[in-house]
Amino acid sequence: MKNTDRKRLFEVMRRLDKTFKHKINEAYGTPDPLGSNCAKPLNENPQKTFILNLWGEDNEVYFQYNRYRDNNALAVELVETTGEPYAMVSVNVPESAQLPEDEFFLKDWSENEPVAKELVGKGIIIPTGKRTSSGFIVAKSYKVSPEYK
């Protein structure tokens, strides 16, 4: 299922049943049951929001923090203030487990490239200087700026 199809499905289901997202969370233990391997969110309440202007539209988003189930590494997702998933910012590679608990490897390639550039460019996430290779990619470690935690 394409991300746009999934977003549309969530939007329609939320309009039909205001408790839809809550039911999904209970059933799957994750805000994204269609592919996430994350446990329940660490932050139940939205944190500070900010605007990302990508692809010609403004989206108000905030960070949602989880832990990957297989290694307990930090999982970082951007969520719209409407509750819709916006982008999975982190990537889980074997070395993720060795990072301090407040650091994550950024997925800054493919569809996430413009999102990552915006987050880094605005100082919303801060590089730590750590990096790892996995397959054909090099993942760099970041922390979320204290202002957005």
DODO-620753 format. One line per field, with one value per atom (N, C-alpha, C): residue number from 0; residue in one letter; atom name; x, y, z. Coordinates in nm, 2 decimals, decimal comma, always signed. Example, Ala and Ser with C-alpha at 12.3 -4.5 7.8 and 13.67 -1.06 7.14 Angstrom:
2
k c(0 0 0 1 1 1)
r c(a a a s s s)
a c(N CA C N CA C)
east c(+1,32 +1,23 +1,32 +1,28 +1,37 +1,29)
north c(-0,57 -0,45 -0,33 -0,22 -0,11 +0,00)
up c(+0,78 +0,78 +0,78 +0,71 +0,71 +0,79)
# end
This chain:
149
k c(0 0 0 1 1 1 2 2 2 3 3 3 4 4 4 5 5 5 6 6 6 7 7 7 8 8 8 9 9 9 10 10 10 11 11 11 12 12 12 13 13 13 14 14 14 15 15 15 16 16 16 17 17 17 18 18 18 19 19 19 20 20 20 21 21 21 22 22 22 23 23 23 24 24 24 25 25 25 26 26 26 27 27 27 28 28 28 29 29 29 30 30 30 31 31 31 32 32 32 33 33 33 34 34 34 35 35 35 36 36 36 37 37 37 38 38 38 39 39 39 40 40 40 41 41 41 42 42 42 43 43 43 44 44 44 45 45 45 46 46 46 47 47 47 48 48 48 49 49 49 50 50 50 51 51 51 52 52 52 53 53 53 54 54 54 55 55 55 56 56 56 57 57 57 58 58 58 59 59 59 60 60 60 61 61 61 62 62 62 63 63 63 64 64 64 65 65 65 66 66 66 67 67 67 68 68 68 69 69 69 70 70 70 71 71 71 72 72 72 73 73 73 74 74 74 75 75 75 76 76 76 77 77 77 78 78 78 79 79 79 80 80 80 81 81 81 82 82 82 83 83 83 84 84 84 85 85 85 86 86 86 87 87 87 88 88 88 89 89 89 90 90 90 91 91 91 92 92 92 93 93 93 94 94 94 95 95 95 96 96 96 97 97 97 98 98 98 99 99 99 100 100 100 101 101 101 102 102 102 103 103 103 104 104 104 105 105 105 106 106 106 107 107 107 108 108 108 109 109 109 110 110 110 111 111 111 112 112 112 113 113 113 114 114 114 115 115 115 116 116 116 117 117 117 118 118 118 119 119 119 120 120 120 121 121 121 122 122 122 123 123 123 124 124 124 125 125 125 126 126 126 127 127 127 128 128 128 129 129 129 130 130 130 131 131 131 132 132 132 133 133 133 134 134 134 135 135 135 136 136 136 137 137 137 138 138 138 139 139 139 140 140 140 141 141 141 142 142 142 143 143 143 144 144 144 145 145 145 146 146 146 147 147 147 148 148 148)
r c(m m m k k k n n n t t t d d d r r r k k k r r r l l l f f f e e e v v v m m m r r r r r r l l l d d d k k k t t t f f f k k k h h h k k k i i i n n n e e e a a a y y y g g g t t t p p p d d d p p p l l l g g g s s s n n n c c c a a a k k k p p p l l l n n n e e e n n n p p p q q q k k k t t t f f f i i i l l l n n n l l l w w w g g g e e e d d d n n n e e e v v v y y y f f f q q q y y y n n n r r r y y y r r r d d d n n n n n n a a a l l l a a a v v v e e e l l l v v v e e e t t t t t t g g g e e e p p p y y y a a a m m m v v v s s s v v v n n n v v v p p p e e e s s s a a a q q q l l l p p p e e e d d d e e e f f f f f f l l l k k k d d d w w w s s s e e e n n n e e e p p p v v v a a a k k k e e e l l l v v v g g g k k k g g g i i i i i i i i i p p p t t t g g g k k k r r r t t t s s s s s s g g g f f f i i i v v v a a a k k k s s s y y y k k k v v v s s s p p p e e e y y y k k k)
a c(N CA C N CA C N CA C N CA C N CA C N CA C N CA C N CA C N CA C N CA C N CA C N CA C N CA C N CA C N CA C N CA C N CA C N CA C N CA C N CA C N CA C N CA C N CA C N CA C N CA C N CA C N CA C N CA C N CA C N CA C N CA C N CA C N CA C N CA C N CA C N CA C N CA C N CA C N CA C N CA C N CA C N CA C N CA C N CA C N CA C N CA C N CA C N CA C N CA C N CA C N CA C N CA C N CA C N CA C N CA C N CA C N CA C N CA C N CA C N CA C N CA C N CA C N CA C N CA C N CA C N CA C N CA C N CA C N CA C N CA C N CA C N CA C N CA C N CA C N CA C N CA C N CA C N CA C N CA C N CA C N CA C N CA C N CA C N CA C N CA C N CA C N CA C N CA C N CA C N CA C N CA C N CA C N CA C N CA C N CA C N CA C N CA C N CA C N CA C N CA C N CA C N CA C N CA C N CA C N CA C N CA C N CA C N CA C N CA C N CA C N CA C N CA C N CA C N CA C N CA C N CA C N CA C N CA C N CA C N CA C N CA C N CA C N CA C N CA C N CA C N CA C N CA C N CA C N CA C N CA C N CA C N CA C N CA C N CA C N CA C N CA C N CA C N CA C N CA C N CA C N CA C N CA C N CA C N CA C N CA C N CA C N CA C N CA C N CA C)
east c(+0,08 +0,00 +0,09 +0,06 +0,14 +0,11 +0,21 +0,20 +0,08 +0,06 -0,06 -0,19 -0,19 -0,31 -0,34 -0,23 -0,24 -0,29 -0,23 -0,28 -0,43 -0,47 -0,61 -0,70 -0,66 -0,73 -0,75 -0,64 -0,65 -0,74 -0,73 -0,81 -0,96 -1,00 -1,14 -1,18 -1,10 -1,14 -1,16 -1,07 -1,08 -1,21 -1,25 -1,38 -1,50 -1,49 -1,60 -1,61 -1,49 -1,49 -1,38 -1,42 -1,32 -1,22 -1,26 -1,17 -1,08 -1,08 -1,01 -0,86 -0,79 -0,65 -0,62 -0,71 -0,69 -0,71 -0,81 -0,83 -0,71 -0,65 -0,53 -0,42 -0,40 -0,29 -0,31 -0,43 -0,46 -0,43 -0,48 -0,47 -0,32 -0,24 -0,11 +0,00 -0,03 +0,07 +0,17 +0,12 +0,21 +0,12 +0,17 +0,09 +0,09 +0,18 +0,18 +0,18 +0,06 +0,05 +0,09 +0,11 +0,14 +0,29 +0,37 +0,51 +0,60 +0,56 +0,65 +0,69 +0,81 +0,85 +0,88 +0,81 +0,83 +0,73 +0,77 +0,68 +0,59 +0,52 +0,43 +0,51 +0,45 +0,53 +0,58 +0,70 +0,75 +0,69 +0,65 +0,58 +0,44 +0,35 +0,21 +0,15 +0,20 +0,15 +0,24 +0,19 +0,27 +0,37 +0,49 +0,59 +0,57 +0,67 +0,67 +0,65 +0,56 +0,54 +0,62 +0,64 +0,71 +0,65 +0,68 +0,63 +0,74 +0,71 +0,79 +0,72 +0,80 +0,74 +0,81 +0,75 +0,80 +0,69 +0,74 +0,64 +0,53 +0,56 +0,46 +0,35 +0,37 +0,26 +0,33 +0,27 +0,31 +0,24 +0,32 +0,27 +0,32 +0,23 +0,27 +0,29 +0,41 +0,45 +0,52 +0,53 +0,61 +0,67 +0,77 +0,84 +0,76 +0,76 +0,71 +0,82 +0,85 +0,96 +0,91 +0,98 +0,95 +1,08 +1,07 +1,19 +1,17 +1,27 +1,26 +1,26 +1,17 +1,15 +1,27 +1,34 +1,45 +1,57 +1,60 +1,72 +1,71 +1,58 +1,55 +1,62 +1,66 +1,72 +1,61 +1,65 +1,55 +1,50 +1,36 +1,29 +1,23 +1,25 +1,20 +1,11 +0,99 +0,89 +0,84 +0,81 +0,74 +0,59 +0,51 +0,36 +0,30 +0,20 +0,12 +0,04 +0,00 -0,08 -0,22 -0,26 -0,38 -0,37 -0,25 -0,23 -0,18 -0,18 -0,13 +0,02 +0,07 +0,21 +0,26 +0,38 +0,44 +0,56 +0,65 +0,77 +0,85 +0,90 +0,98 +1,12 +1,18 +1,30 +1,42 +1,41 +1,52 +1,52 +1,64 +1,65 +1,72 +1,68 +1,73 +1,84 +1,96 +2,07 +2,13 +2,21 +2,27 +2,34 +2,41 +2,49 +2,40 +2,27 +2,17 +2,17 +2,19 +2,19 +2,30 +2,41 +2,53 +2,52 +2,43 +2,41 +2,36 +2,39 +2,33 +2,18 +2,10 +1,96 +1,89 +1,96 +1,89 +1,94 +2,02 +2,07 +2,00 +2,00 +1,94 +2,01 +2,01 +2,06 +1,95 +1,98 +1,89 +1,88 +1,75 +1,73 +1,73 +1,84 +1,85 +1,86 +1,81 +1,82 +1,68 +1,67 +1,54 +1,43 +1,31 +1,20 +1,22 +1,32 +1,34 +1,45 +1,51 +1,62 +1,57 +1,46 +1,42 +1,38 +1,32 +1,28 +1,41 +1,51 +1,63 +1,70 +1,71 +1,78 +1,71 +1,58 +1,50 +1,53 +1,53 +1,55 +1,69 +1,79 +1,93 +1,95 +1,89 +1,91 +1,85 +1,74 +1,67 +1,73 +1,83 +1,88 +1,79 +1,69 +1,60 +1,66 +1,75 +1,83 +1,98 +2,06 +2,20 +2,29 +2,38 +2,47 +2,56 +2,59 +2,68 +2,82 +2,83 +2,96 +2,98 +2,89 +2,90 +2,83 +2,89 +2,83 +2,85 +2,77 +2,79 +2,75 +2,80 +2,76 +2,67 +2,58 +2,49 +2,45 +2,50 +2,47 +2,53 +2,45 +2,50 +2,48 +2,44 +2,41 +2,51 +2,53 +2,60 +2,50 +2,47 +2,38 +2,46 +2,41 +2,48 +2,39 +2,45 +2,38 +2,35 +2,23 +2,18 +2,11 +2,09 +2,01 +1,91 +1,79 +1,69 +1,73 +1,73 +1,76 +1,68 +1,74 +1,66 +1,53 +1,53 +1,41 +1,29 +1,32 +1,21 +1,18 +1,25 +1,23 +1,10)
north c(-0,12 +0,00 +0,12 +0,22 +0,34 +0,42 +0,51 +0,60 +0,69 +0,74 +0,83 +0,76 +0,63 +0,55 +0,53 +0,50 +0,47 +0,60 +0,71 +0,84 +0,86 +0,84 +0,86 +0,77 +0,64 +0,54 +0,59 +0,63 +0,68 +0,80 +0,89 +1,01 +0,97 +0,88 +0,84 +0,77 +0,67 +0,60 +0,69 +0,79 +0,88 +0,96 +1,00 +1,07 +0,99 +0,86 +0,77 +0,73 +0,72 +0,67 +0,75 +0,84 +0,93 +0,85 +0,73 +0,65 +0,55 +0,57 +0,47 +0,46 +0,57 +0,57 +0,50 +0,54 +0,48 +0,32 +0,28 +0,13 +0,07 +0,13 +0,08 +0,07 +0,17 +0,17 +0,05 +0,03 -0,08 -0,21 -0,23 -0,36 -0,39 -0,29 -0,32 -0,27 -0,19 -0,13 -0,04 +0,02 +0,12 +0,21 +0,34 +0,43 +0,40 +0,31 +0,28 +0,13 +0,06 -0,08 -0,14 -0,06 -0,11 -0,11 -0,17 -0,18 -0,14 -0,07 -0,03 -0,15 -0,14 -0,24 -0,17 -0,06 +0,01 -0,02 -0,01 -0,03 +0,10 +0,10 +0,22 +0,35 +0,46 +0,59 +0,61 +0,67 +0,72 +0,84 +0,93 +1,06 +1,05 +1,04 +1,03 +1,16 +1,27 +1,41 +1,47 +1,54 +1,60 +1,70 +1,71 +1,81 +1,93 +2,02 +2,14 +2,12 +2,19 +2,17 +2,27 +2,24 +2,33 +2,30 +2,39 +2,39 +2,33 +2,24 +2,19 +2,23 +2,30 +2,34 +2,26 +2,15 +2,06 +2,03 +2,01 +1,97 +2,07 +2,20 +2,31 +2,33 +2,26 +2,28 +2,28 +2,36 +2,37 +2,26 +2,19 +2,08 +2,11 +2,12 +2,14 +2,00 +1,98 +1,84 +1,85 +1,74 +1,72 +1,59 +1,57 +1,44 +1,35 +1,22 +1,12 +1,02 +0,98 +0,90 +0,76 +0,66 +0,52 +0,45 +0,32 +0,23 +0,12 +0,08 -0,03 -0,16 -0,25 -0,37 -0,46 -0,47 -0,57 -0,53 -0,40 -0,36 -0,24 -0,20 -0,09 +0,05 +0,06 +0,19 +0,29 +0,42 +0,52 +0,53 +0,53 +0,55 +0,68 +0,76 +0,90 +0,91 +0,96 +0,98 +1,12 +1,18 +1,30 +1,27 +1,34 +1,32 +1,46 +1,46 +1,59 +1,62 +1,74 +1,77 +1,71 +1,67 +1,60 +1,45 +1,41 +1,27 +1,18 +1,23 +1,15 +1,13 +1,01 +1,00 +1,08 +1,15 +1,23 +1,17 +1,13 +1,06 +0,99 +0,87 +0,80 +0,86 +0,93 +1,00 +0,91 +0,82 +0,73 +0,61 +0,54 +0,41 +0,32 +0,20 +0,10 +0,01 +0,04 -0,04 -0,11 -0,22 -0,29 -0,20 -0,10 -0,01 +0,08 +0,09 +0,17 +0,14 +0,01 -0,03 +0,03 +0,06 +0,12 +0,27 +0,33 +0,48 +0,51 +0,63 +0,67 +0,68 +0,67 +0,66 +0,78 +0,89 +1,01 +1,04 +0,94 +0,96 +0,86 +0,89 +0,80 +0,82 +0,72 +0,73 +0,78 +0,89 +0,96 +0,89 +0,87 +0,82 +0,95 +0,98 +1,10 +1,07 +0,96 +0,92 +0,89 +0,87 +0,84 +0,94 +0,90 +0,99 +1,08 +1,04 +1,12 +1,24 +1,24 +1,34 +1,48 +1,53 +1,67 +1,69 +1,59 +1,61 +1,62 +1,54 +1,54 +1,67 +1,72 +1,85 +1,96 +1,96 +2,07 +2,06 +1,94 +1,93 +1,97 +1,94 +1,97 +2,12 +2,17 +2,31 +2,41 +2,37 +2,46 +2,44 +2,34 +2,32 +2,24 +2,18 +2,10 +1,97 +1,91 +1,80 +1,84 +1,78 +1,82 +1,70 +1,71 +1,60 +1,57 +1,44 +1,40 +1,37 +1,35 +1,31 +1,16 +1,08 +0,94 +0,90 +0,79 +0,74 +0,59 +0,52 +0,38 +0,35 +0,24 +0,19 +0,07 +0,06 -0,05 -0,07 -0,18 -0,19 -0,08 -0,01 +0,10 +0,23 +0,24 +0,37 +0,40 +0,53 +0,57 +0,65 +0,60 +0,66 +0,75 +0,87 +0,96 +0,97 +0,98 +0,99 +1,14 +1,16 +1,29 +1,29 +1,41 +1,43 +1,53 +1,52 +1,63 +1,75 +1,87 +1,99 +1,99 +2,04 +2,04 +2,12 +2,22 +2,30 +2,22 +2,11 +2,03 +1,90 +1,88 +1,75 +1,76)
up c(+0,00 +0,00 +0,00 -0,09 -0,10 +0,02 +0,06 +0,17 +0,15 +0,03 +0,01 +0,02 -0,02 +0,00 +0,15 +0,22 +0,37 +0,44 +0,40 +0,46 +0,44 +0,31 +0,28 +0,35 +0,37 +0,44 +0,59 +0,65 +0,79 +0,80 +0,70 +0,70 +0,70 +0,61 +0,59 +0,72 +0,77 +0,89 +1,01 +1,02 +1,13 +1,12 +1,00 +0,99 +1,02 +0,99 +1,01 +1,16 +1,22 +1,36 +1,43 +1,52 +1,59 +1,67 +1,71 +1,80 +1,71 +1,58 +1,49 +1,53 +1,54 +1,57 +1,70 +1,80 +1,93 +1,93 +1,85 +1,84 +1,77 +1,67 +1,60 +1,70 +1,78 +1,88 +1,98 +2,02 +2,12 +2,05 +1,93 +1,86 +1,83 +1,79 +1,74 +1,83 +1,92 +2,01 +1,94 +1,84 +1,76 +1,68 +1,66 +1,59 +1,44 +1,39 +1,25 +1,23 +1,23 +1,23 +1,09 +0,99 +0,86 +0,83 +0,91 +0,88 +0,99 +1,09 +1,20 +1,29 +1,34 +1,44 +1,57 +1,59 +1,72 +1,82 +1,95 +2,06 +2,07 +2,18 +2,21 +2,22 +2,19 +2,20 +2,34 +2,35 +2,48 +2,53 +2,43 +2,47 +2,42 +2,52 +2,48 +2,44 +2,49 +2,45 +2,35 +2,25 +2,15 +2,22 +2,16 +2,21 +2,13 +2,13 +2,06 +1,91 +1,84 +1,70 +1,62 +1,49 +1,40 +1,26 +1,17 +1,04 +0,94 +0,86 +0,75 +0,62 +0,54 +0,41 +0,30 +0,27 +0,17 +0,06 -0,06 -0,17 -0,18 -0,15 -0,18 -0,07 +0,04 +0,14 +0,28 +0,37 +0,51 +0,59 +0,67 +0,76 +0,90 +0,99 +1,13 +1,19 +1,24 +1,29 +1,43 +1,49 +1,61 +1,61 +1,70 +1,71 +1,80 +1,76 +1,85 +1,87 +1,99 +2,02 +2,06 +2,01 +2,04 +2,06 +2,09 +2,09 +2,00 +1,92 +1,83 +1,92 +1,89 +1,97 +1,97 +1,86 +1,86 +1,93 +1,95 +2,02 +2,11 +2,13 +2,22 +2,18 +2,06 +2,01 +1,99 +2,00 +1,98 +1,84 +1,83 +1,70 +1,70 +1,60 +1,59 +1,47 +1,49 +1,38 +1,39 +1,27 +1,27 +1,25 +1,33 +1,32 +1,30 +1,22 +1,20 +1,32 +1,34 +1,45 +1,44 +1,32 +1,30 +1,35 +1,39 +1,43 +1,32 +1,20 +1,09 +1,09 +1,06 +1,04 +0,93 +0,94 +0,84 +0,78 +0,86 +0,82 +0,93 +0,90 +1,00 +0,97 +1,07 +1,06 +1,09 +1,18 +1,22 +1,13 +1,13 +1,07 +1,17 +1,18 +1,27 +1,20 +1,23 +1,18 +1,30 +1,28 +1,39 +1,49 +1,45 +1,54 +1,62 +1,59 +1,66 +1,81 +1,84 +1,99 +2,07 +2,00 +2,07 +2,10 +2,04 +2,06 +2,20 +2,25 +2,38 +2,35 +2,46 +2,44 +2,38 +2,37 +2,31 +2,17 +2,11 +1,97 +1,88 +1,75 +1,65 +1,52 +1,44 +1,30 +1,21 +1,14 +1,05 +0,92 +0,87 +0,74 +0,65 +0,58 +0,50 +0,35 +0,30 +0,16 +0,11 -0,02 -0,08 -0,05 -0,01 +0,01 +0,13 +0,22 +0,34 +0,32 +0,20 +0,18 +0,21 +0,15 +0,18 +0,32 +0,39 +0,53 +0,61 +0,59 +0,66 +0,64 +0,52 +0,49 +0,57 +0,57 +0,64 +0,79 +0,85 +0,99 +1,03 +0,95 +0,98 +0,95 +0,84 +0,80 +0,90 +0,97 +1,06 +1,21 +1,22 +1,35 +1,45 +1,39 +1,47 +1,52 +1,44 +1,49 +1,48 +1,56 +1,57 +1,55 +1,46 +1,43 +1,55 +1,57 +1,67 +1,62 +1,49 +1,43 +1,41 +1,47 +1,45 +1,32 +1,26 +1,14 +1,13 +1,05 +1,02 +0,88 +0,83 +0,70 +0,71 +0,62 +0,62 +0,47 +0,41 +0,27 +0,19 +0,11 +0,02 +0,08 +0,21 +0,27 +0,38 +0,41 +0,53 +0,62 +0,74 +0,83 +0,93 +0,95 +1,05 +1,17 +1,29 +1,42 +1,45 +1,50 +1,54 +1,68 +1,73 +1,85 +1,82 +1,88 +1,86 +1,95 +1,89 +1,97 +2,09 +2,21 +2,33 +2,32 +2,23 +2,21 +2,17 +2,10 +2,04 +2,12 +2,23 +2,30 +2,39)
# end
